[in-house]
């Protein structure tokens, strides 16, 4: 089950449900253990499509804009663990499964990451969902914080 306390994931799940998209919400309370003793960060959703690709989704909640003093737009960071785990899930599931980072932007002002007609209202908040294939993200990402081991794409 998705983390219903996480409003970003709850909004994304409602978005999928409202559009009749088949999905499985993954129990992410614990990391998944592999046979070799290694662990992986759990996915958030497995989303089926009508075109043959099944998306292995990791939802990344962000405010739009972020920052109280200096407003920052298009924050799209992920940890190395996020990226490595999602890549490993792709390998484990095999052909036809593709990692997808979904940046769920909680729109806080007048500017939005998407046109108004593409925003989604959930519990009084507006969200813009921007998805990036893991392969595209990994190919363009650069380290932004060695301390936190975070990466981001240019915007």
C-alpha positions in Angstrom: 0.0 0.0 0.0 1.2 3.5 -0.8 2.1 5.8 2.1 -1.3 7.5 2.6 0.4 10.0 5.0 2.5 11.3 2.1 0.2 13.7 0.3 2.3 13.6 -2.9 1.8 9.8 -3.2 -1.8 10.0 -2.2 -2.4 12.7 -4.9 -0.7 10.6 -7.5 -2.7 7.5 -6.6 -5.9 9.4 -6.8 -4.8 10.8 -10.2 -4.2 7.2 -11.5 -7.5 6.0 -10.0 -9.5 8.9 -11.5 -8.2 8.0 -14.9 -8.8 4.3 -14.6 -5.1 3.5 -15.0 -4.4 0.0 -13.6 -1.7 0.1 -10.9 -0.4 -1.6 -7.8 0.5 0.5 -4.8 3.7 -1.0 -3.2 4.2 -1.4 0.6 7.2 0.8 1.1 7.4 0.5 4.9 10.5 -1.6 4.5 13.3 -2.0 2.1 13.1 -5.2 0.0 15.8 -7.8 0.7 17.4 -9.7 -2.2 18.8 -13.2 -2.0 22.4 -12.0 -1.7 21.6 -10.0 1.5 21.5 -6.7 -0.3 18.5 -4.4 0.1 16.6 -2.1 -2.3 14.5 1.0 -1.7 10.9 -0.1 -2.5 9.0 1.2 -5.4 5.9 3.4 -4.8 3.7 2.1 -7.7 3.7 -0.4 -10.5 1.6 1.1 -13.3 0.3 -0.8 -16.3 -0.1 0.9 -19.7 -2.0 -0.1 -22.8 1.2 0.2 -24.9 3.1 -2.7 -23.4 5.4 -0.9 -21.0 4.9 -1.3 -17.3 6.2 1.6 -15.2 8.1 1.1 -12.0 7.4 4.4 -10.3 9.2 6.3 -7.6 7.2 9.4 -6.6 9.3 12.4 -5.6 7.3 15.1 -3.8 8.5 18.7 -4.3 7.0 22.1 -3.5 6.7 24.5 -6.5 8.4 26.8 -5.8 10.6 25.6 -2.9 12.5 27.8 -0.6 11.1 30.5 1.7 13.5 33.4 1.0 14.8 32.7 -2.5 12.2 30.8 -4.6 13.5 27.8 -6.5 11.6 26.1 -9.3 12.0 22.7 -10.9 13.7 21.0 -8.0 14.2 17.4 -9.3 16.8 15.9 -7.1 17.0 12.2 -6.2 19.5 10.2 -4.1 22.0 7.8 -5.6 20.1 5.1 -3.6 16.9 6.1 -5.4 18.5 5.7 -8.8 20.4 2.5 -8.1 17.4 0.8 -6.5 15.1 1.8 -9.4 17.7 0.5 -11.9 17.9 -2.7 -10.0 14.1 -3.1 -10.1 14.3 -2.7 -13.8 16.8 -5.6 -14.0 14.8 -7.8 -11.7 11.5 -7.3 -13.5 13.1 -7.6 -16.9 12.0 -6.6 -20.4 8.9 -4.5 -20.7 9.4 -2.8 -17.3 10.8 0.7 -17.1 11.8 2.8 -14.2 10.0 6.2 -13.9 10.7 9.1 -11.6 7.5 11.0 -11.1 8.1 14.5 -9.7 4.9 15.5 -7.9 4.9 19.3 -7.6 2.6 20.8 -5.0 1.8 24.2 -6.6 2.1 26.9 -3.9 1.8 30.1 -5.9 0.6 31.4 -9.3 3.4 29.8 -11.3 3.0 26.2 -12.1 5.1 23.5 -13.7 2.4 22.7 -16.2 -0.5 24.5 -17.9 -3.6 24.9 -15.7 -5.6 22.2 -17.5 -2.9 19.6 -16.7 -2.8 20.3 -13.0 -4.6 17.9 -10.6 -6.6 19.0 -7.6 -6.4 16.8 -4.5 -7.6 17.7 -1.0 -7.5 21.4 -1.8 -4.0 21.4 -3.3 -2.9 21.6 -6.9 -0.3 19.2 -8.2 1.6 18.9 -11.4 3.0 15.5 -12.2 6.2 15.4 -14.4 7.6 12.0 -15.2 11.1 11.2 -16.4 12.3 7.8 -17.5 15.1 6.6 -15.3 17.4 6.1 -18.3 16.9 9.8 -19.4 17.3 11.0 -15.9 20.5 9.0 -15.2 22.0 10.1 -18.5 21.5 13.8 -17.7 21.9 13.9 -14.0 24.9 15.4 -12.2 25.8 15.3 -8.5 24.6 18.3 -6.5 25.5 17.3 -2.9 28.3 14.8 -2.1 27.3 15.0 1.6 23.7 13.8 0.9 24.6 11.9 -2.3 22.0 13.6 -4.3 21.7 14.1 -8.1 19.6 16.4 -10.3 19.0 17.0 -14.0 19.5 20.4 -15.5 16.3 22.4 -15.9 
